[in-house]
Amino acid sequence: MIPIALEKNAVVKGLCPHDCPDTCALLTTVEDGRATQVQGNPEHLHTQGVLCTKVSRYTERTYSPERLTQPLKRVGPKGSGQFEPVTWEQAIADIAAQLKSIVADNPEAVLPYSYAGTMGWVQGESMASRFFHKMGASLLDRTICASAGGEGLTYTLGGKMGMRAEFFSESKLIVIWGSNPISSNVHFWRRAQEAKRHGAKLICIDPRHSETAEKCHLHLPIRPGTDAALAFAVMRELVVHDWLDSDYINRYTLGWEALKERAMTWTLQRAAEVCGIDESLIRELAHDWGTTAKAAIRLNYGMQRVKGGGNAVRTIACLPALTGAWRDRAGGLLMSSSSVFKPNKLALHRPDLLEARRPRLLNMTTVGNDLNHPGSDAWGPQVKALLVYNSNPMAIAPNSSKVAQGFAREDLFTVVLEHFQTDTADYADYVLPATTQLEHWDVQGSYGHTDLLLNKPAIAPVGQAKPNTEIFRLLAQAMAYTEPCFLEDDLSLCRTAVGAEVDFETLWTQGYVSMPMPEAPFAEGGFPTPSGKCEFVSERLAAQGLDPLPNHVPNYEVPAAGQPYPLAMISPPARNFLNSSFVNVASLRAIEKEPLLEINEIDAKERNISTGDTVKVFNDRGEYHCKADVSRRARAGVVNGLGIWWRKMGLNGTNVNEVTSQLLTDLGRAPVFYDCQVEVSLVKKA
């Protein structure tokens, strides 16, 4: 029997739960029952004792004086943040009574809303999924981050998998595409730096001259949404100069002749015009890719947040097969390693509790429209109850004025599980205090490496906070759901999640286990596609009436001179925030200071804008105010709205998502945050 009692003085093994590919192994020092320090586990290959600035300050977050420590009931207008404390018993009884009334009419009027506030399999979607499946609530299409790229990879490579992260340190060429790893993938960046010290060339492809771009040998500052055009031009150069591995193509790929025909239309001149860069940059990228052994691409999600994001990932994912880069363990591509992990979702989520019911599926990206929909026979009932956990949709969902309008409905019953009084919590009818990572059990994989990690609770819950799992157990009991699965404890849920194939004793003792995976997974083909090959042509897409070949799909919003909104805007995360997490950590917010818009000198001069000025960023969807930074980080014609600030901490009570749209990507039904036209005007000189 594994002991589960907390120790007053100990060093406890855990994991970082946040939406980051590093998925670090943590060591939490506990003294007299209080966590005093959070460090990286030096024994873990992918953490090596190093944490980012954000997570190294985790005790500041856990013990924040702003931490929610008791259930709260709204007593003022929605959005006012006026609440009074209530007991857990009162809160659970009232919430259950409200839900019973709504469910009696139509359970699909209840909508869960959650994402990656924790990536943990247990505190994420275990007891919560069971609860909503038993109820028959509407299902949530969780697409707000990575589904466009995930589908692009799956249709080409067969799954979300690729190189093993540790072998980038042996690469001789690393193309960092749509990523700023200095900010968002620090342990990969350490691998890249190691490779650089041994002679590797680093190339960055990013509209923004990021912290990473300035440390690379070459930067291609392409326009947002033109990544596929660039990849096709590289393909054409590979053909023209015969930088192809014909043996690999013939043995292990499907549809090369059709793909080649499309690629040959993308001359250097055409691609340079579309991408907005000099031909010489494309020529150099293609030469390096075609002539360097051990060439690798670290692809990330920034480049898939546009209309053609899925096709762009498909196009780029073809490149390693064309040169046979997969033959070496230090060659190929990595975007996500998620498919390496096989959580036991059927046992964890229990979709069988739905029985014969098939509830509708609502997309979390379009929550602004969905909350304002009156309901219809075709669409289904109006959403009457919303339960939010592991997310802050008021800040992170696009077109946030629509989101705020929906949350403000007096007839919408809203429950929010949270650590802090976020924008979303301000609109709740009940706010329930949830535990942080230091206070509960969890287990999870990674999308940046191939280790599975266990999180042990280091300290008792602060105040009256409870794990998500316990909150949904209490709600299930109050709803009279009597199935034994609602009694399963969290440690048992961890075991259920990992399944019988994982040695849980090793996971318990070591804190992590490595998933089995070949060093060079596609050296001899073996792609997990229907054909077993890298599929340049996808019959699965053709069967859906879609283009079976990858293509360049232009953005929805392509700015041009003379238009009312002549600037493109991307909204990468501020370095010291992670989506909307950590925004309220005082020391981190002090570093970021205020919401910031990076604008190129040319665009700033046309608008009489200087660094430090307050500016308005606007389009037909809304506006937000921020400080200007006239910076070489922004290319001409593109502004960078660094996010994601809580709305109530914005200069005019809004944030960057006031101007983003609810349109969806070509594949994966994902948001198009970086496919956005705006104008910028001066509000006040510094």
C-alpha positions as CSV (number, residue, x, y, z in Angstrom):
1,M,0.0,0.0,0.0
2,I,1.5,3.4,-1.0
3,P,1.4,5.9,1.8
4,I,-0.5,9.1,1.1
5,A,-0.1,11.1,4.3
6,L,1.5,14.5,3.9
7,E,4.9,15.0,5.6
8,K,5.6,18.2,7.5
9,N,9.2,18.3,6.3
10,A,10.1,16.8,3.0
11,V,11.1,17.3,-0.6
12,V,8.2,16.2,-2.7
13,K,8.3,15.1,-6.4
14,G,5.8,16.7,-8.7
15,L,5.3,18.1,-12.2
16,C,4.5,21.5,-13.8
17,P,0.9,21.4,-15.0
18,H,1.0,24.4,-17.3
19,D,0.5,24.6,-21.0
20,C,4.1,24.3,-22.0
21,P,6.0,21.6,-24.0
22,D,8.7,21.4,-21.3
23,T,6.5,19.6,-18.7
24,C,9.1,20.0,-16.0
25,A,9.7,17.6,-13.1
26,L,9.4,19.6,-9.8
27,L,10.9,19.2,-6.4
28,T,9.0,21.1,-3.7
29,T,10.7,21.7,-0.3
30,V,8.2,21.6,2.6
31,E,9.2,22.9,6.0
32,D,6.7,22.6,8.9
33,G,3.9,21.9,6.5
34,R,4.6,25.0,4.2
35,A,6.1,24.9,0.8
36,T,9.2,27.1,0.8
37,Q,10.8,26.4,-2.5
38,V,9.9,24.9,-5.9
39,Q,12.9,23.7,-8.0
40,G,13.5,21.6,-11.1
41,N,14.4,18.0,-10.6
42,P,18.1,17.7,-11.6
43,E,17.7,13.9,-12.2
44,H,15.1,14.4,-14.9
45,L,16.6,14.4,-18.4
46,H,14.4,17.1,-19.7
47,T,14.3,19.4,-16.7
48,Q,17.9,19.1,-15.4
49,G,17.2,21.2,-12.4
50,V,16.1,24.3,-14.4
51,L,12.7,26.0,-14.2
52,C,11.4,29.1,-16.0
53,T,11.0,32.3,-14.1
54,K,7.2,31.8,-13.9
55,V,7.2,28.4,-12.2
56,S,10.2,29.0,-10.0
57,R,8.0,31.6,-8.2
58,Y,5.2,29.1,-7.7
59,T,5.1,29.5,-3.9
60,E,4.3,33.2,-4.5
61,R,1.3,32.1,-6.5
62,T,0.2,29.4,-4.1
63,Y,0.4,31.6,-1.0
64,S,-0.8,34.8,-2.7
65,P,-2.9,37.1,-0.4
66,E,-5.3,37.2,-3.4
67,R,-5.8,33.4,-3.4
68,L,-9.4,32.3,-3.2
69,T,-9.8,30.2,-0.1
70,Q,-13.6,29.9,0.4
71,P,-16.7,29.5,-1.7
72,L,-18.2,32.8,-2.8
73,K,-21.8,33.7,-3.9
74,R,-22.5,36.7,-6.1
75,V,-24.3,39.6,-4.4
76,G,-23.8,42.4,-6.9
77,P,-24.3,42.8,-10.7
78,K,-22.5,40.4,-13.0
79,G,-19.0,41.6,-13.7
80,S,-18.9,43.7,-10.6
81,G,-16.8,41.2,-8.6
82,Q,-19.1,41.6,-5.6
83,F,-19.4,38.3,-3.6
84,E,-20.1,37.1,-0.1
85,P,-18.6,33.9,1.5
86,V,-20.8,30.9,1.9
87,T,-20.2,27.4,3.1
88,W,-19.3,24.5,0.8
89,E,-22.6,22.8,1.8
90,Q,-24.6,25.9,0.8
91,A,-22.8,26.4,-2.4
92,I,-23.0,22.7,-3.6
93,A,-26.7,22.4,-2.6
94,D,-27.6,25.6,-4.4
95,I,-25.6,24.8,-7.5
96,A,-27.1,21.3,-7.7
97,A,-30.6,22.7,-7.3
98,Q,-30.1,25.1,-10.2
99,L,-28.6,22.4,-12.4
100,K,-31.4,20.0,-11.6
101,S,-34.0,22.5,-12.7
102,I,-32.1,23.2,-16.0
103,V,-31.4,19.5,-16.7
104,A,-35.0,18.5,-16.1
105,D,-35.9,20.7,-19.1
106,N,-32.9,19.8,-21.4
107,P,-29.4,18.7,-20.1
108,E,-27.8,20.1,-23.3
109,A,-28.6,23.6,-21.9
110,V,-25.6,22.9,-19.6
111,L,-22.1,23.6,-21.0
112,P,-18.7,22.8,-19.5
113,Y,-15.9,25.1,-20.4
114,S,-12.3,24.0,-19.7
115,Y,-8.9,23.8,-21.3
116,A,-5.2,23.8,-20.2
117,G,-5.2,25.7,-17.0
118,T,-3.9,22.4,-15.9
119,M,-2.7,19.8,-18.4
120,G,-3.1,17.1,-15.8
121,W,-5.2,14.1,-16.8
122,V,-6.8,13.8,-13.4
123,Q,-7.5,17.4,-12.4
124,G,-8.3,18.2,-16.1
125,E,-10.9,15.8,-17.5
126,S,-11.5,12.8,-15.3
127,M,-14.2,13.3,-12.6
128,A,-15.5,16.4,-14.5
129,S,-16.0,14.4,-17.7
130,R,-17.8,11.6,-15.8
131,F,-20.1,14.3,-14.2
132,F,-21.1,15.9,-17.5
133,H,-21.4,12.6,-19.3
134,K,-23.8,11.3,-16.7
135,M,-25.8,14.6,-17.0
136,G,-25.9,14.5,-20.8
137,A,-24.6,18.1,-21.0
138,S,-23.4,19.6,-24.2
139,L,-19.9,18.5,-25.2
140,L,-17.1,21.0,-25.6
141,D,-14.9,21.0,-28.7
142,R,-11.6,21.8,-27.0
143,T,-9.8,23.5,-30.0
144,I,-8.5,26.8,-28.7
145,C,-4.8,26.0,-28.9
146,A,-3.4,23.2,-31.0
147,S,-6.0,21.3,-33.0
148,A,-5.2,22.8,-36.4
149,G,-1.6,21.8,-36.2
150,G,-2.5,18.5,-34.6
151,E,-4.7,17.5,-37.5
152,G,-2.2,18.7,-40.0
153,L,0.4,16.4,-38.4
154,T,-2.0,13.5,-38.2
155,Y,-3.0,13.6,-41.8
156,T,0.7,13.7,-42.9
157,L,2.7,11.8,-40.3
158,G,-0.1,9.8,-38.8
159,G,-0.1,11.3,-35.3
160,K,1.3,14.0,-33.1
161,M,4.8,12.7,-32.9
162,G,8.3,13.2,-34.3
163,M,11.8,13.6,-33.1
164,R,12.8,13.0,-29.5
165,A,13.6,16.3,-28.0
166,E,17.0,15.3,-26.5
167,F,18.5,14.6,-30.0
168,F,18.2,18.2,-31.1
169,S,21.5,18.7,-29.3
170,E,23.2,16.6,-32.0
171,S,21.6,18.4,-35.0
172,K,23.7,20.4,-37.4
173,L,20.8,22.6,-38.6
174,I,17.8,23.6,-36.5
175,V,14.9,25.5,-38.1
176,I,12.8,27.1,-35.3
177,W,9.5,27.7,-37.1
178,G,6.6,29.7,-35.4
179,S,8.2,29.5,-32.0
180,N,10.0,31.6,-29.4
181,P,11.5,28.9,-27.2
182,I,13.5,31.4,-25.1
183,S,10.1,32.4,-23.8
184,S,8.0,29.3,-24.3
185,N,10.2,26.2,-24.5
186,V,13.4,26.9,-22.5
187,H,14.6,23.3,-22.2
188,F,14.5,22.9,-26.0
189,W,16.4,26.2,-26.3
190,R,19.1,24.7,-24.1
191,R,19.4,21.8,-26.5
192,A,19.6,24.2,-29.4
193,Q,22.3,26.2,-27.7
194,E,24.2,23.0,-27.1
195,A,24.0,22.2,-30.8
196,K,25.0,25.7,-31.7
197,R,28.2,25.4,-29.6
198,H,29.0,22.3,-31.6
199,G,28.6,24.1,-34.9
200,A,24.9,23.9,-35.7
201,K,23.2,26.7,-37.6
202,L,20.0,28.1,-36.2
203,I,17.3,29.6,-38.4
204,C,14.2,31.3,-37.0
205,I,11.0,31.8,-39.0
206,D,8.7,34.2,-37.3
207,P,6.9,37.5,-38.2
208,R,8.3,38.9,-35.0
209,H,12.0,39.5,-34.4
210,S,11.7,37.6,-31.1
211,E,14.3,37.0,-28.4
212,T,14.9,33.7,-30.1
213,A,15.2,35.3,-33.6
214,E,17.9,37.6,-32.5
215,K,20.0,34.7,-31.2
216,C,19.8,32.7,-34.4
217,H,22.1,32.9,-37.4
218,L,19.3,33.7,-39.8
219,H,15.8,35.2,-39.3
220,L,13.0,35.0,-41.9
221,P,10.4,37.6,-40.8
222,I,7.6,36.4,-43.0
223,R,4.1,37.8,-43.0
224,P,1.6,36.0,-40.8
225,G,-0.1,33.1,-42.5
226,T,2.4,32.6,-45.3
227,D,4.3,29.6,-43.9
228,A,3.0,27.2,-46.5
229,A,4.1,29.4,-49.3
230,L,7.6,29.5,-47.8
231,A,7.7,25.7,-47.5
232,F,6.6,25.2,-51.1
233,A,9.3,27.5,-52.3
234,V,11.8,25.4,-50.3
235,M,10.4,22.2,-51.9
236,R,10.9,23.7,-55.4
237,E,14.5,24.6,-54.7
238,L,15.1,21.0,-53.5
239,V,13.8,19.7,-56.8
240,V,15.7,22.3,-59.0
241,H,19.0,21.5,-57.2
242,D,18.3,17.8,-56.8
243,W,18.7,18.0,-53.0
244,L,16.2,15.1,-52.6
245,D,16.6,11.7,-51.1
246,S,14.8,9.8,-53.9
247,D,15.2,6.4,-52.2
248,Y,13.4,7.7,-49.1
249,I,10.7,9.3,-51.2
250,N,10.1,6.2,-53.2
251,R,10.1,3.8,-50.3
252,Y,8.4,5.8,-47.5
253,T,6.1,8.5,-49.0
254,L,2.8,8.7,-50.8
255,G,1.9,11.2,-53.6
256,W,5.2,12.9,-54.4
257,E,4.5,13.5,-58.1
258,A,1.3,15.4,-57.2
259,L,3.0,17.4,-54.5
260,K,5.9,18.2,-56.7
261,E,3.6,19.6,-59.4
262,R,2.1,22.0,-56.9
263,A,5.5,22.9,-55.4
264,M,6.9,23.8,-58.8
265,T,4.5,26.7,-59.1
266,W,6.1,28.4,-56.1
267,T,9.1,30.2,-57.6
268,L,11.4,32.2,-55.3
269,Q,9.9,35.4,-56.7
270,R,6.3,34.3,-56.0
271,A,7.0,33.1,-52.5
272,A,9.1,36.2,-51.7
273,E,6.2,38.5,-52.7
274,V,3.6,36.5,-50.7
275,C,5.9,36.2,-47.6
276,G,7.1,39.7,-47.8
277,I,10.8,38.8,-47.5
278,D,13.8,38.9,-49.8
279,E,14.4,35.9,-52.2
280,S,17.9,35.4,-50.8
281,L,16.5,34.4,-47.4
282,I,14.4,31.7,-49.0
283,R,17.3,30.5,-51.1
284,E,19.6,30.3,-48.1
285,L,17.0,28.4,-46.1
286,A,16.4,25.9,-48.9
287,H,20.2,25.4,-49.5
288,D,20.8,24.7,-45.8
289,W,17.8,22.3,-45.5
290,G,18.8,20.5,-48.7
291,T,22.5,20.1,-48.0
292,T,22.9,19.6,-44.3
293,A,22.9,16.2,-42.7
294,K,21.1,16.0,-39.3
295,A,18.7,18.8,-40.2
296,A,15.8,19.3,-37.8
297,I,12.6,21.5,-37.6
298,R,11.2,22.6,-34.2
299,L,7.7,23.5,-35.3
300,N,5.4,25.2,-32.8
301,Y,1.8,26.5,-32.7
302,G,2.2,30.2,-33.5
303,M,2.1,29.6,-37.2
304,Q,-1.1,27.5,-37.1
305,R,-3.3,30.3,-35.6
306,V,-4.4,31.5,-39.1
307,K,-7.0,30.4,-41.6
308,G,-4.6,28.0,-43.4
309,G,-2.9,26.8,-40.3
310,G,-3.6,23.1,-40.7
311,N,-2.4,23.1,-44.3
312,A,0.7,25.0,-43.4
313,V,1.6,22.3,-40.9
314,R,0.9,19.7,-43.5
315,T,3.2,21.4,-46.0
316,I,6.1,21.9,-43.5
317,A,5.7,18.3,-42.2
318,C,6.5,17.0,-45.7
319,L,10.0,18.6,-45.8
320,P,12.0,16.0,-43.7
321,A,10.8,13.1,-45.9
322,L,12.0,14.9,-49.0
323,T,15.6,15.0,-47.9
324,G,15.5,11.8,-45.8
325,A,16.2,13.8,-42.7
326,W,14.2,11.2,-40.7
327,R,17.0,8.6,-41.3
328,D,19.1,10.2,-38.4
329,R,17.9,10.6,-34.8
330,A,19.1,14.2,-35.0
331,G,17.0,14.9,-38.1
332,G,13.3,15.3,-38.8
333,L,10.6,17.4,-37.1
334,L,8.9,17.9,-33.8
335,M,5.8,19.8,-33.2
336,S,4.1,17.6,-30.6
337,S,4.8,14.3,-28.9
338,S,1.3,13.8,-27.5
339,S,0.5,10.7,-29.5
340,V,3.3,8.8,-27.7
341,F,1.1,8.8,-24.6
342,K,-1.9,6.5,-24.3
343,P,-4.0,7.7,-21.4
344,N,-6.9,5.3,-20.6
345,K,-9.5,7.9,-21.6
346,L,-12.4,5.4,-21.8
347,A,-11.9,4.4,-18.1
348,L,-11.0,7.9,-17.1
349,H,-13.8,9.9,-18.8
350,R,-16.4,7.2,-18.9
351,P,-18.3,8.2,-22.1
352,D,-20.4,5.1,-21.5
353,L,-22.3,7.1,-18.9
354,L,-24.0,8.9,-21.9
355,E,-25.7,5.7,-22.8
356,A,-27.6,6.3,-26.0
357,R,-27.6,10.0,-25.8
358,R,-25.5,12.0,-28.3
359,P,-25.3,15.6,-27.1
360,R,-24.4,18.5,-29.4
361,L,-20.7,19.6,-29.7
362,L,-20.0,23.3,-29.1
363,N,-16.7,24.8,-30.1
364,M,-14.9,26.7,-27.2
365,T,-13.5,29.2,-29.7
366,T,-17.0,30.4,-30.6
367,V,-18.3,30.7,-27.0
368,G,-19.0,34.4,-27.6
369,N,-21.5,33.5,-30.3
370,D,-22.8,30.4,-28.5
371,L,-23.7,32.2,-25.2
372,N,-25.6,34.8,-27.2
373,H,-27.5,32.3,-29.3
374,P,-31.2,32.2,-28.4
375,G,-31.5,28.5,-29.3
376,S,-33.4,26.8,-32.1
377,D,-34.6,23.5,-33.2
378,A,-31.6,23.0,-35.4
379,W,-29.0,24.4,-33.0
380,G,-30.4,23.1,-29.8
381,P,-31.4,24.8,-26.5
382,Q,-30.0,28.1,-25.3
383,V,-27.1,27.7,-22.9
384,K,-28.6,28.2,-19.5
385,A,-25.7,27.0,-17.3
386,L,-22.0,27.3,-17.7
387,L,-19.4,25.5,-15.5
388,V,-15.9,26.9,-16.0
389,Y,-12.7,25.2,-14.8
390,N,-9.1,25.3,-15.8
391,S,-9.8,28.3,-18.1
392,N,-10.5,32.0,-18.1
393,P,-12.6,32.5,-21.3
394,M,-13.3,36.2,-20.6
395,A,-9.6,36.8,-21.2
396,I,-8.5,34.1,-23.6
397,A,-11.4,33.5,-26.0
398,P,-11.5,35.6,-29.2
399,N,-13.9,38.5,-29.9
400,S,-14.1,39.1,-26.1
401,S,-16.8,41.8,-26.3
402,K,-19.1,39.0,-27.5
403,V,-17.9,36.8,-24.7
404,A,-18.5,39.5,-22.1
405,Q,-22.0,40.1,-23.5
406,G,-22.8,36.4,-23.1
407,F,-21.4,36.1,-19.6
408,A,-23.4,39.2,-18.6
409,R,-26.8,37.5,-19.3
410,E,-28.8,37.5,-16.1
411,D,-30.5,34.2,-17.1
412,L,-27.1,32.4,-17.4
413,F,-26.2,30.5,-14.3
414,T,-22.4,30.4,-14.1
415,V,-20.1,28.5,-11.8
416,V,-16.3,29.0,-11.9
417,L,-13.6,26.9,-10.2
418,E,-10.6,29.1,-9.7
419,H,-7.5,30.0,-7.8
420,F,-8.0,33.8,-8.2
421,Q,-10.7,36.3,-8.9
422,T,-10.2,36.4,-12.7
423,D,-12.2,38.3,-15.3
424,T,-14.4,35.2,-15.7
425,A,-14.8,34.7,-11.9
426,D,-16.2,38.3,-11.7
427,Y,-19.2,37.1,-13.8
428,A,-19.9,33.9,-11.9
429,D,-22.9,33.2,-9.7
430,Y,-20.6,31.0,-7.6
431,V,-16.9,30.9,-7.4
432,L,-15.4,27.7,-5.9
433,P,-11.8,27.7,-4.6
434,A,-9.6,25.1,-6.4
435,T,-6.3,23.7,-5.3
436,T,-3.0,24.5,-7.0
437,Q,-0.5,21.9,-8.2
438,L,1.2,21.8,-4.9
439,E,-2.0,20.6,-3.2
440,H,-3.3,17.7,-5.2
441,W,-2.6,14.5,-7.1
442,D,-2.2,14.3,-10.8
443,V,-0.4,12.6,-13.7
444,Q,0.3,13.7,-17.2
445,G,2.4,13.3,-20.3
446,S,4.0,16.0,-22.4
447,Y,3.8,17.5,-25.8
448,G,7.5,18.4,-25.9
449,H,9.2,15.2,-24.7
450,T,8.3,11.6,-24.1
451,D,8.2,11.2,-20.3
452,L,5.2,10.5,-18.2
453,L,5.2,12.3,-14.8
454,L,3.4,11.9,-11.4
455,N,2.5,14.8,-9.2
456,K,2.2,14.2,-5.4
457,P,0.6,16.7,-3.2
458,A,3.2,18.5,-1.1
459,I,1.0,20.5,1.2
460,A,-2.5,20.5,2.5
461,P,-5.0,22.6,0.6
462,V,-4.8,26.3,1.4
463,G,-7.9,27.5,3.2
464,Q,-11.0,25.6,2.1
465,A,-9.7,25.0,-1.4
466,K,-10.6,21.6,-2.9
467,P,-9.3,19.7,-6.0
468,N,-11.4,19.8,-9.1
469,T,-12.0,16.1,-8.7
470,E,-13.4,16.6,-5.2
471,I,-15.7,19.4,-6.3
472,F,-17.2,17.3,-9.0
473,R,-17.6,14.4,-6.6
474,L,-19.6,16.7,-4.3
475,L,-21.7,17.9,-7.2
476,A,-22.3,14.4,-8.4
477,Q,-23.5,13.3,-4.9
478,A,-25.8,16.4,-4.7
479,M,-27.2,15.5,-8.1
480,A,-27.9,11.9,-6.8
481,Y,-25.5,10.3,-9.2
482,T,-24.8,7.0,-7.5
483,E,-22.4,5.2,-9.9
484,P,-19.3,3.8,-8.1
485,C,-17.1,5.8,-10.5
486,F,-18.0,9.0,-8.6
487,L,-16.3,7.6,-5.5
488,E,-12.9,6.8,-7.0
489,D,-10.2,8.7,-5.2
490,D,-7.5,10.8,-6.9
491,L,-4.6,8.3,-6.5
492,S,-6.8,5.6,-8.0
493,L,-7.6,8.0,-10.8
494,C,-3.9,8.4,-11.5
495,R,-3.6,4.7,-11.8
496,T,-6.6,4.5,-14.0
497,A,-5.2,7.2,-16.3
498,V,-1.8,5.6,-16.9
499,G,-3.2,2.1,-17.4
500,A,-1.6,-1.3,-16.8
501,E,1.2,-0.8,-19.3
502,V,3.0,1.8,-17.1
503,D,5.1,0.6,-14.2
504,F,3.4,2.7,-11.5
505,E,5.9,1.7,-8.8
506,T,8.7,3.3,-10.9
507,L,6.5,6.3,-11.6
508,W,5.9,6.6,-7.8
509,T,9.5,6.3,-6.8
510,Q,11.2,8.2,-9.6
511,G,8.5,10.7,-10.3
512,Y,8.6,10.0,-14.1
513,V,8.9,7.1,-16.6
514,S,10.1,7.3,-20.2
515,M,7.7,6.1,-22.8
516,P,9.2,3.6,-25.3
517,M,10.0,5.1,-28.6
518,P,12.7,4.5,-31.3
519,E,15.6,6.9,-31.4
520,A,14.8,7.7,-35.0
521,P,11.1,6.8,-35.3
522,F,10.7,7.1,-39.1
523,A,14.2,6.0,-40.2
524,E,12.6,3.2,-42.3
525,G,9.2,4.6,-42.7
526,G,6.7,3.0,-40.4
527,F,4.5,6.1,-40.2
528,P,1.2,5.4,-38.3
529,T,-0.9,6.6,-41.4
530,P,-3.3,4.3,-43.2
531,S,-0.6,3.6,-45.9
532,G,2.3,3.4,-43.4
533,K,4.0,6.2,-45.3
534,C,4.4,9.9,-45.0
535,E,1.2,11.0,-46.8
536,F,1.8,14.0,-49.1
537,V,-1.6,13.0,-50.5
538,S,-4.3,12.1,-48.0
539,E,-7.2,9.9,-49.0
540,R,-8.8,10.7,-45.6
541,L,-9.0,14.3,-46.6
542,A,-10.3,13.5,-50.1
543,A,-13.1,11.4,-48.5
544,Q,-14.2,14.6,-46.7
545,G,-14.3,16.5,-49.9
546,L,-11.2,18.4,-49.0
547,D,-8.0,19.0,-51.0
548,P,-5.9,15.8,-50.5
549,L,-2.7,17.8,-51.0
550,P,-1.4,20.5,-48.7
551,N,-1.8,24.0,-50.0
552,H,-1.2,27.6,-49.2
553,V,-4.5,29.0,-47.9
554,P,-4.4,32.8,-47.6
555,N,-5.6,34.5,-44.4
556,Y,-9.1,35.6,-43.9
557,E,-7.8,39.1,-43.3
558,V,-5.0,40.3,-45.6
559,P,-4.2,44.0,-45.0
560,A,-3.5,46.3,-47.8
561,A,-2.9,50.0,-48.3
562,G,-6.0,52.0,-48.4
563,Q,-8.0,49.6,-46.3
564,P,-9.6,50.9,-43.0
565,Y,-7.5,48.3,-41.1
566,P,-4.1,48.2,-42.9
567,L,-2.1,46.4,-40.2
568,A,-1.8,42.7,-39.5
569,M,-1.7,41.8,-35.8
570,I,-0.3,38.8,-34.0
571,S,-0.7,38.3,-30.3
572,P,2.2,36.2,-28.9
573,P,2.4,35.7,-25.1
574,A,4.3,38.2,-23.0
575,R,7.4,36.5,-21.8
576,N,6.5,36.3,-18.1
577,F,2.9,35.2,-18.6
578,L,1.5,31.9,-19.8
579,N,-1.8,32.6,-21.6
580,S,-3.7,34.3,-18.8
581,S,-1.9,32.5,-16.0
582,F,0.6,34.3,-13.8
583,V,-0.8,37.7,-14.8
584,N,-1.7,38.4,-11.2
585,V,1.6,37.3,-9.8
586,A,2.9,40.7,-8.6
587,S,6.6,40.1,-9.3
588,L,5.9,38.9,-12.8
589,R,3.5,41.6,-13.6
590,A,6.0,44.1,-12.4
591,I,8.4,42.9,-15.1
592,E,5.8,43.2,-17.8
593,K,4.6,46.5,-16.4
594,E,1.6,47.3,-18.8
595,P,-0.1,45.8,-21.9
596,L,2.3,46.5,-24.8
597,L,2.1,46.8,-28.6
598,E,5.3,46.4,-30.5
599,I,5.1,48.6,-33.7
600,N,7.7,49.1,-36.4
601,E,9.3,52.5,-36.8
602,I,7.8,53.1,-40.2
603,D,4.2,52.4,-39.1
604,A,4.7,54.4,-35.9
605,K,6.0,57.5,-37.7
606,E,3.0,57.5,-40.0
607,R,0.8,57.6,-36.9
608,N,2.9,60.1,-34.8
609,I,3.5,57.3,-32.2
610,S,6.5,57.1,-29.9
611,T,7.6,54.5,-27.4
612,G,5.6,55.0,-24.1
613,D,2.6,56.6,-25.8
614,T,-0.9,55.2,-25.1
615,V,-2.5,53.9,-28.3
616,K,-5.8,52.4,-29.4
617,V,-5.8,49.1,-31.4
618,F,-9.1,48.7,-33.1
619,N,-11.2,47.1,-35.8
620,D,-14.9,46.5,-36.4
621,R,-15.0,44.0,-33.5
622,G,-13.7,46.3,-30.8
623,E,-10.8,48.2,-29.4
624,Y,-8.2,48.0,-26.6
625,H,-5.7,50.4,-25.2
626,C,-2.1,49.7,-24.5
627,K,1.4,51.2,-24.4
628,A,3.4,51.5,-27.6
629,D,6.9,50.2,-28.1
630,V,8.5,51.4,-31.3
631,S,10.6,48.3,-31.8
632,R,12.6,46.4,-34.4
633,R,10.8,43.3,-33.0
634,A,7.8,44.3,-35.3
635,R,8.2,44.1,-39.0
636,A,6.6,46.9,-41.1
637,G,2.9,46.2,-41.6
638,V,2.6,43.9,-38.6
639,V,2.0,44.9,-35.0
640,N,2.6,42.5,-32.0
641,G,0.0,42.8,-29.3
642,L,1.7,40.9,-26.4
643,G,-0.9,39.0,-24.3
644,I,-2.8,37.8,-22.5
645,W,-3.5,40.4,-19.8
646,W,-6.6,40.1,-17.7
647,R,-9.2,42.5,-19.1
648,K,-9.6,44.3,-15.8
649,M,-5.9,45.0,-15.8
650,G,-6.0,46.5,-19.2
651,L,-5.8,50.3,-19.7
652,N,-9.4,50.5,-20.7
653,G,-10.8,47.3,-19.2
654,T,-10.2,45.2,-22.3
655,N,-7.4,43.1,-23.8
656,V,-5.9,42.0,-27.1
657,N,-8.8,39.6,-27.7
658,E,-11.2,42.4,-28.1
659,V,-10.1,42.6,-31.7
660,T,-9.6,38.9,-32.6
661,S,-12.3,36.9,-34.4
662,Q,-14.3,33.7,-33.9
663,L,-13.5,32.4,-37.4
664,L,-12.0,28.9,-37.6
665,T,-9.0,27.3,-39.3
666,D,-9.1,25.1,-42.4
667,L,-8.5,22.0,-40.3
668,G,-9.1,21.3,-36.7
669,R,-11.8,23.9,-36.1
670,A,-9.3,26.1,-34.2
671,P,-9.1,29.8,-33.7
672,V,-7.3,32.3,-35.9
673,F,-5.8,34.6,-33.3
674,Y,-3.0,35.7,-35.7
675,D,-5.2,36.3,-38.7
676,C,-6.4,39.7,-37.7
677,Q,-6.5,43.2,-39.3
678,V,-6.3,46.3,-37.2
679,E,-5.6,50.0,-37.1
680,V,-3.6,51.8,-34.4
681,S,-4.1,55.4,-33.4
682,L,-2.6,57.7,-30.8
683,V,-4.6,58.2,-27.6
684,K,-2.1,60.1,-25.4
685,K,1.5,61.1,-25.7
686,A,3.9,59.8,-23.0
